Amino acid sequence: MTSVTGWVLRTWLKITLALGLGVLGVWLFTDKPGYTVVAVIVAGIVEVWSVKALAKEWAYEARTAWWWTT
């Protein structure tokens, strides 16, 4: 179970960093402020979706394995 928890946290961190770098890239390399707003909204939606998916994956693993047995 601890390996799954570590995997979920590492995956979440990678997704968050990638989205942050994407928003930063849009902010630095575009001249229209509307693009940055769209990038932030899309990154927020992707972040919420990925957190929900990772939580579902973690919960599935938690149902099949107990903390003290791994």
C-alpha positions in Angstrom: 0.0 0.0 0.0 2.8 2.4 0.7 4.2 1.8 -2.7 0.9 2.7 -4.3 0.7 5.8 -2.1 4.2 6.9 -3.2 3.3 6.2 -6.9 0.1 8.3 -6.6 2.0 11.2 -4.9 4.8 11.1 -7.5 2.3 11.0 -10.4 0.4 13.9 -9.0 3.5 15.9 -8.6 4.6 15.2 -12.2 1.2 16.2 -13.5 1.1 19.4 -11.4 4.6 20.4 -12.5 3.9 19.7 -16.2 0.7 21.8 -16.0 2.5 24.6 -14.2 5.3 24.6 -16.8 2.7 24.7 -19.5 0.9 27.7 -18.0 4.3 29.4 -17.5 5.2 28.7 -21.1 1.9 30.2 -22.3 2.3 33.2 -20.1 5.9 33.8 -21.2 5.6 33.1 -24.9 2.2 34.5 -25.9 1.3 38.1 -26.3 -2.4 37.8 -25.6 -3.6 37.7 -22.0 -6.6 35.7 -22.9 -4.5 32.7 -23.7 -3.0 32.6 -20.2 -6.5 32.6 -18.7 -7.6 29.7 -20.9 -4.4 27.9 -20.0 -5.0 28.3 -16.3 -8.6 27.1 -16.7 -7.6 24.1 -18.7 -4.8 23.3 -16.2 -7.3 23.5 -13.4 -9.7 21.2 -15.1 -7.0 18.6 -15.9 -5.7 18.9 -12.3 -9.1 18.2 -10.8 -9.7 15.3 -13.2 -6.3 13.7 -12.5 -6.7 14.1 -8.7 -10.0 12.3 -8.9 -8.6 9.5 -11.1 -5.6 9.1 -8.8 -7.8 9.0 -5.7 -10.0 6.4 -7.3 -6.9 4.3 -8.1 -5.6 4.7 -4.6 -9.0 3.8 -3.1 -9.2 0.7 -5.2 -5.8 -0.5 -4.0 -6.8 0.4 -0.4 -9.8 -1.9 -0.7 -7.7 -4.8 -1.8 -4.7 -4.4 0.5 -4.3 -3.3 4.1 -1.6 -0.9 5.4 -0.3 -3.5 7.9 -0.1 -6.4 5.4 2.3 -4.8 2.9 
